[in-house]
Amino acid sequence: MGFFSKIKAGLQKTKASISEGITSIVNSFTKIDEDFFEELVEILVMSDIGVETSVKICDELRARVKRDGITDPNMIKGIMHNIIIEMLGSDSSLNLDTKPSVILVIGVNGVGKTTTIGKLSLMLKNSGKKVVLGAADTFRAAAIDQLGIWAQRADVNMVKSVEGSDPASVVFDTIASAKSKGADVIICDTAGRLHNKKDLMDELAKIYRIIKRELPDSSIETLLVLDAATGQNAVNQAREFKNVADITGIVLTKLDGTAKGGIVIAIHNELGIPVKYVGVGEGIDDLQPFSAKEFTDGIFDLGE
């Protein structure tokens, strides 16, 4: 299955929620008036795009309808398609310009953080990168064991310590190992909780200090993993983590199993954080770079 086909297949439930909802409104109205826009906002909010973003989309749609003198509701879908692509902006890839580069992966337990690291490791390895993993989420022994399984599956080296050890010390050891092995990318599993924001902030600050000291010129990506199926709760998680970490990108998992993929738009609009990868299946190769156009085409059932 090709890239677009995977994205399109993974968006079936979201498409049913958004595109088919819009179609039902379009088919119910013969003119574009305030009642039309009110129902449209309601459909978007129910599709987990969020109130703020839904209103913004409809305000822009209202402005374009007025500007271009559009009266036919059947033209609405095409205009909304363009508005959402523009809202999502240009696609954002990982910044891995240095050797080694560092990727810190954060997110609450259960969102697919460890699985994401494993899939990302394999993707980078297959692109010719030498990868070293650091098991710096030391809060749970299970997290260390699970990452070890993925390291074996992806056939990459992993540095670990015991449960409860200092995460920053694991990052230090991982950097040392990466330097000795001539690795291209270091991926560290960190911060699997939000129960105490001050502890989390202190932990991440210490990790950043270690990286800056040991690799002063390295590119650093901080990726937040979110579960698409949690809808607006994922947006709230992103907002909380943004308050304690310099997040450079989102990985949205389990997109294929939910109708709540509209949160991609809400996250980008409300928080200004780009979605860099999406998970569209359980296979090891089902982590895909995010494409605004292909995502929006999938929602509106366009493209291949």
C-alpha positions in Angstrom: 0.0 0.0 0.0 1.4 3.4 -1.0 1.9 6.4 1.2 -1.3 8.2 0.1 -3.3 5.0 0.3 -2.2 4.4 3.9 -3.2 7.9 4.9 -6.5 7.7 3.1 -7.3 4.3 4.7 -6.3 5.6 8.1 -8.6 8.6 7.8 -11.8 6.7 6.9 -13.5 7.3 10.3 -12.4 11.0 10.4 -13.7 11.5 6.8 -17.0 10.0 7.8 -17.2 12.5 10.7 -16.1 15.6 8.9 -16.7 15.3 5.1 -20.0 13.3 5.3 -21.3 15.7 7.9 -20.5 18.7 5.7 -22.2 16.9 2.8 -25.4 16.4 4.8 -25.5 20.1 5.5 -24.8 21.1 1.9 -27.6 18.8 0.7 -30.0 20.3 3.3 -29.6 23.9 2.2 -30.4 25.7 -1.1 -28.6 28.9 0.0 -25.6 29.9 2.2 -26.9 31.9 5.1 -26.3 32.2 8.9 -28.2 29.1 9.6 -25.9 27.2 7.2 -22.8 28.5 9.0 -24.2 27.7 12.4 -24.8 24.1 11.5 -21.4 23.9 9.9 -19.7 25.1 13.0 -21.6 22.5 15.0 -20.4 19.7 12.6 -16.8 20.8 12.9 -16.9 21.0 16.7 -18.4 17.6 16.9 -15.6 16.3 14.7 -13.1 17.4 17.4 -11.7 20.3 15.5 -12.6 22.4 18.6 -14.7 25.5 19.0 -11.9 28.1 18.4 -10.6 26.4 15.3 -14.1 25.6 13.9 -15.2 29.3 14.3 -12.0 30.4 12.6 -12.6 28.1 9.6 -16.1 29.3 9.2 -15.2 33.0 9.6 -12.7 32.6 6.8 -15.2 30.6 4.7 -17.8 33.4 5.3 -15.3 36.0 4.1 -14.5 34.1 0.9 -18.1 33.4 0.1 -18.8 37.1 0.5 -15.7 38.2 -1.5 -16.4 35.8 -4.4 -20.2 36.2 -4.4 -20.7 32.4 -3.9 -24.3 31.3 -3.4 -24.2 27.6 -4.2 -23.7 25.4 -1.1 -22.1 22.7 -3.3 -19.0 24.9 -3.7 -18.4 25.0 0.1 -16.4 21.7 0.3 -13.7 22.8 -2.1 -13.3 26.2 -0.4 -13.0 24.5 3.0 -10.5 22.1 1.7 -8.2 25.0 0.6 -8.8 26.8 3.9 -7.7 23.8 6.0 -4.6 23.2 3.9 -3.6 26.8 4.3 -4.3 26.6 8.0 -2.0 23.6 8.4 0.8 25.4 6.6 3.9 23.9 5.1 4.9 20.4 6.1 7.6 20.2 8.7 10.3 17.4 8.7 12.7 16.5 11.4 15.8 18.6 11.8 18.7 16.1 11.9 21.4 18.3 10.5 24.1 17.4 13.0 26.0 14.2 13.8 24.7 13.2 16.2 21.3 14.8 16.3 19.0 14.3 19.3 15.3 13.4 19.5 13.6 13.6 22.8 10.2 11.8 22.9 7.7 12.7 25.6 4.1 11.9 26.3 1.9 10.3 28.9 1.8 6.6 29.4 -0.5 4.7 27.0 -0.3 7.0 24.0 2.0 4.8 22.0 5.2 6.5 22.9 7.5 3.4 23.0 5.9 2.0 19.8 6.5 5.4 18.0 10.2 5.3 19.0 10.6 1.8 17.7 9.0 2.6 14.4 10.9 5.9 14.1 14.1 4.0 14.8 13.5 1.6 12.0 12.5 4.4 9.6 15.7 6.3 10.3 17.8 3.1 10.1 16.3 2.2 6.8 17.2 5.7 5.5 20.9 5.0 6.3 21.1 6.5 9.8 22.9 4.8 12.7 20.6 5.1 15.7 21.1 4.7 19.4 18.2 4.6 21.9 18.2 5.9 25.4 15.7 4.4 27.9 15.3 7.6 30.0 11.7 7.1 30.9 12.8 5.4 34.2 9.5 5.8 36.0 8.3 2.3 34.9 10.4 -0.8 34.5 7.9 -1.9 31.8 8.8 1.2 29.7 12.5 0.1 29.7 11.6 -3.5 28.8 9.2 -2.5 26.0 11.8 -0.2 24.5 14.3 -3.0 24.6 11.9 -5.2 22.5 11.6 -2.5 19.9 15.4 -1.9 19.9 15.7 -5.6 19.0 13.0 -5.4 16.3 14.6 -2.4 14.7 18.1 -3.8 15.3 19.5 -0.7 17.0 21.6 -0.2 20.1 19.9 0.8 23.4 21.4 2.3 26.6 19.4 1.7 29.8 19.6 1.7 33.6 17.4 0.4 36.4 13.9 1.6 37.2 13.9 4.8 39.3 17.4 5.9 38.2 18.1 9.5 37.1 16.8 10.1 33.5 19.5 12.7 32.9 22.2 10.1 33.7 20.7 7.7 31.1 20.8 10.5 28.6 24.5 11.2 29.5 25.4 7.5 29.0 23.4 7.4 25.7 25.3 10.4 24.4 28.6 8.8 25.4 27.6 5.5 23.6 26.5 7.4 20.5 29.8 9.3 20.3 31.8 6.1 20.6 29.7 4.3 18.0 29.6 7.2 15.6 25.8 7.3 15.7 23.8 9.8 13.5 20.7 10.0 15.7 20.1 9.6 19.4 16.4 8.9 20.4 15.6 9.2 24.1 12.4 8.0 25.7 11.6 10.5 28.4 8.9 11.9 30.6 6.0 9.5 30.7 3.9 11.4 33.1 2.3 14.8 33.9 1.3 14.2 37.5 3.7 16.9 38.8 4.6 19.6 36.3 7.4 21.0 38.4 9.1 17.6 38.6 8.7 17.2 34.9 10.0 20.6 34.1 13.0 20.1 36.4 13.7 16.7 34.8 13.6 18.0 31.2 15.6 21.0 32.1 18.4 18.8 33.5 18.3 16.6 30.4 18.6 19.7 28.1 21.5 20.9 30.2 23.3 17.5 29.7 22.7 17.6 25.9 23.9 21.2 25.6 27.0 20.5 27.6 27.9 17.2 25.9 26.7 18.1 22.4 26.6 21.9 22.3 26.0 22.2 18.6 23.6 19.3 18.1 20.1 19.6 16.5 17.5 18.8 19.1 13.9 17.7 18.3 11.4 17.3 21.2 8.5 15.3 19.9 5.2 15.0 21.9 3.3 11.8 21.2 -0.5 12.0 21.4 -3.3 9.5 21.0 -5.7 10.7 18.3 -8.5 8.7 19.9 -8.6 11.0 23.0 -9.8 13.9 20.9 -9.8 17.2 22.8 -8.0 15.6 25.7 -5.0 15.3 23.4 -5.2 19.0 22.6 -5.2 19.7 26.4 -2.2 17.4 26.9 -0.3 19.3 24.2 -1.1 22.6 25.9 0.1 21.3 29.3 3.3 19.8 27.8 4.0 23.0 25.9 4.1 24.8 29.2 7.0 22.7 30.4 8.9 21.7 27.2 10.1 23.3 24.0 8.0 21.0 21.7 9.2 21.0 18.1 6.6 18.6 16.7 3.7 16.2 17.4 3.4 12.5 16.6 -0.3 11.6 16.4 -0.9 7.9 17.0 -3.9 5.6 16.4 -5.3 7.9 13.7 -6.7 4.8 11.8 -8.9 3.8 14.7 -10.7 7.1 15.4 -13.1 9.7 14.0 -11.2 12.4 15.9 -8.4 13.2 13.4 -9.7 16.7 13.3 -7.5 17.5 16.3 -4.6 17.8 13.9 -6.1 21.1 12.7 -6.9 22.2 16.3 -3.4 21.5 17.6 -1.8 23.4 14.7 -4.1 26.4 14.9 -4.4 26.7 18.7 -0.9 25.8 19.7 1.2 26.5 16.6 2.9 23.1 16.9 3.4 21.1 13.6 2.3 17.5 13.4 5.4 15.7 12.0 4.3 12.1 12.0 1.0 10.1 12.1 0.4 6.5 13.0 -2.0 4.9 10.6 -1.8 1.2 11.7 -0.1 -1.3 13.9 2.6 -2.4 11.5 6.2 -1.4 12.1 6.1 0.6 8.9 2.8 2.4 9.6 4.3 5.6 11.0 4.1 8.1 8.2 5.5 11.7 7.8 2.6 14.1 8.0 1.5 15.8 4.8 -1.1 18.6 5.1 -2.3 18.1 1.6 -2.7 14.4 1.8 -4.3 14.6 5.2 -6.8 17.2 3.9 -7.4 15.2 0.7 -8.1 12.2 2.8 -10.7 14.0 4.9 -12.5 15.3 1.8 -11.9 12.0 -0.1 -9.8 13.6 -2.8 -6.5 12.5 -4.5 -5.7 9.0 -5.7 
